[in-house]
């Protein structure tokens, strides 16, 4: 069985929470975060909601162009990100893949033979990533980049009743906390 980190893209690995994807610029620490995760046996998978495609204000072509550029950066030396998944739908489409629905995670569980209990969702939107983690049956880590601070503040009501497993400064700290927790649990077993 394998394990994966499900990464949000905008506001988590770079860019801004709700800016257009063409403007995405990676954060300086994101590559290190993905490398650390990969070196510790995690498959890095990106899941992004792009409802602008469904609304007709972003074309697939422009989206794919942006993803090619993002992939070229993150996967330049080695494949840090295994796959990018995108939900193009709007709320009205009632799809199964729009975060916080866990459809894309379920697909990955099958495709990559994942043990969901070892997987973690990392993102800056409580109402999307933390709620999705809950639905999928894995842990959710909230980062305070992008919309993270807003998620804890004025938008806390949008994910009322849900708790993040960790709340951390950024993507790199997220991976370090996940690894530390695993480490301390292994040590507990040894004692
Ligand atoms: Mg985000």
Boltz pocket constraint, residues with backbone or C-beta under 6 A from the ligand:
constraints:
  - pocket:
      binder: B
      contacts: [[A, 8], [A, 9], [A, 10], [A, 11], [A, 12], [A, 16], [A, 17], [A, 123], [A, 124], [A, 125], [A, 146], [A, 147]]
      max_distance: 6.0
